[in-house]
Amino acid sequence: MGDYLLNTVIVTALSLVILLVVALPASYVLARFDFVGKKFFNGLFMAGLFVNVNYIVLPIFLMLFNADIALGFDFFLNNKFWLSVVYAATALPFTIYLLTGYFKTLPKAYEEAARIDGCGYFKTMLKIMIPMARPSIITVILFQFLAFWNEYVIAFTFMDKENATLAVGVKYLMADAKSQANFGVMYAGLVIVMIPTLILYICVQKKITQGMSIGGMKE
């Protein structure tokens, strides 16, 4: 059970890092700049909101499986990093949608003041805009943490038993419990799955409310 817990912590943390590294700059650019193709990218991310991840698991699996066959060894499957990449990619549409809406509410005066002080676009985003968007970022982290921590279908499809995450590990425990009647271990696994999400929600519940409400306010 400890190995499943460690795998889940690694995959969840890595997925959140990849997601924020990609989504924050993309959301900031879509919210604050006008450029050729902006409407296309906005429409593309909006369309992603309507894609059910469970419907595309098999095509993604076949693509990675064929890539491993071409390489001659397992590189994409049974790999925590690539599982994290898939998690982050499937979470991008909702994350960009939420963060873009929040960045649009921030006054432009802060950016203008930063430019007067000599800050470039990247430094303005990193030092001024992202700290101001902290409530929305915390909201994203909590929602996606819950999604990644409890995700089952993708992890079960892409990973073997040795590299399984906690949600898949509980399934193996349940299968073992039916044959050994060891319900104590199974219920302990269920508690381990549940406790981190409860603790995280208790710690950041005020920030969640603030991030969701401010994102709907007009500038």
N, C-alpha and C positions, 0 to 999 in steps of 0.2 A: 504493500500500500504506500509505503514511503517513496518508492520509485515513481509511482503514478503521481503522487503529490508534487514531487520535484519536477517531473516532466511538465505538469500543468503550470507550475509557477514560472518555469523558463519560457514556455510557449506564450503564456499570457503576457508576461512582462515584455518579451521581445515583440509581440504583436502590437502592443500599445506604443512602444517606441517607434516602430516602423510606421504605424498609422499616423502618429502626431508629426513625425518628421516630414511626411508627404502631405498630409492634410492641412497643416497650418500655413505653409507658404502658398499652397494652391487656393485656400479659402481667402487669404489676405489679398492675393492678386485679383481673384474674381470679384471681390467686394469693393476694392478701392481703385482699380485701374480700368481704363477703357482700351481695348486692343482688338485687332482683327481676329475674329473667331471666338470672341467672348460668348456670344449667344449660343454658338455651337457647343462649347464646353459646358456651359450652364445646362443646356438641354440634355447633354450626354449624362451628366451626373444626376439630373432629375430623373432621367429614364432608368438609371441604375436603382433608384428607390423602388421600382416596380418589379425588379428581378428577384424571384425567390431563390435563395442560395441552394436549397435542396434540389432544385431542378437542374443545376449546372454542375453538381458534384461529379457525376459520372463523366461528362466530357472533359473536365479538368483532370480527373484521374487517368483517363485514357491518354491524354496529352502527355502527362508526366510519366506514365508507364511506358509509352513509346519512346520518350526521351531517354529513359533508363536503359531500355533495350538497345538503343543506338549507342549509348555510352558503354554498355557491357557490364555495368554495376549499378547498385542502388545509390543514386545521388539526390533525386527529387523526392522519391517516396521514402518513408521511414526516416525523414529528416526534419528535426524540430524547426530549423530555420525556414524551410520552404513551407511547412505547415503554418508558421507565423506569417509568412508573406501572403498566403492564401487568405488567412483570417483578416489581415489588414486590408487586402484588396476588396474583399466582400463588404467591409465596413466603411469604405471610403465614401460612397454616395451619401449616406445619412450624416456622416461626420462633416463632410464639406458643406452639406446643406445647412446644418446647424451652426457651424462656425461662420459661414458666409453671412448668414442673417445677423449674427452678433456683431461681426466686424462692421457691417453697414450702419449700425447704431452709434458707433464711436465718432465723436466730433472730429472734423478735419483739422481743427485748430492745433491739435497735438502734433500732427504730421508737419504742418507748416512751421510750427515752433522748432521741431527737431531739425528741419532742413535749414532754418536760419542759424541754428547752432552747429551746422556742418555735418549732420548725420546723413548718410546715404540711405537708399531704400531698404537695404538688408538690415542695417543697424537700427533704423526706425522701427522696422517690424519686430526685431529681436528685443530691443530695449524698451520700446514704448508700447506698441500695439498688443503684443502677446501678453505682457503682464496685465494690461487692462482687460484682456479677454479671459482672465483666469476663471471666473465663475462658469463660463461656457465650456472651457477646457476641462474643468473638473466634472461637469455634467457628462461630457463625452467620455471621459475616463471611466466613470462609474457605469454608464450604459454599456460600453464596449467591454469593460472588465467582466460584467455579468454575462455578456454574450460569449466571450472567449472562454471564461472559466467553466461554463456549463455546456459548451458546444459538444455535440456527440456525433453527428452524422459525418462531418468532414474528417474528424479525428479517427473515427472507426474505419473509414474508407481508406485513408492515406497511411495509417500507422499500424505496425504489427503489435503484438501483445507486449513485447519488451519495451517499446517506446510509447505505449498508450498513455493518454491523459487520464485524469481522475474520473471524468464522467464515463469513459469507456472502461476504466478499471473497476468501477462499481458494478458494471454489467458482468464482468468476469467474476467478481465476488458473489454476485447474486447466483450465477450459474454454479459456482462451487458450493454455496450455501444450500442449494436444493439437493445436492448429493450428500453433503456432510452434516446438514442441519446446524451449521454454525452461524446462527443469525446475529450473534453478537458482533462478529467482524463486519458483517454486511451493514448493520445499523451504525457502527462506528465510522464506516466509510461514508455513509450518507451524511452524518454529522460533520465530518471533515469537509465535505463539499459545501455544506450550507453555512458554516460559521464565518469564513472569510468575507462572504458577500454581506452578511448581517453587520459585521464590524465596520466594513467600508461604508455601508449606507448610513450607519449611525454617526460616523465621523463627518460625513460631508453632506448630510441631508439639507442643511441650510443653504449651502452653495448650490445644490441642485435646483432648489426653488428659485434662487436668485438668477441663475443662469438661464432657466427656462422662461422666466418672466421678462427679464431685460431684453432677451432676444426678440421679443415681439413688440418692443417699444419703438417709436419713431424717433429719428434724430432731431 
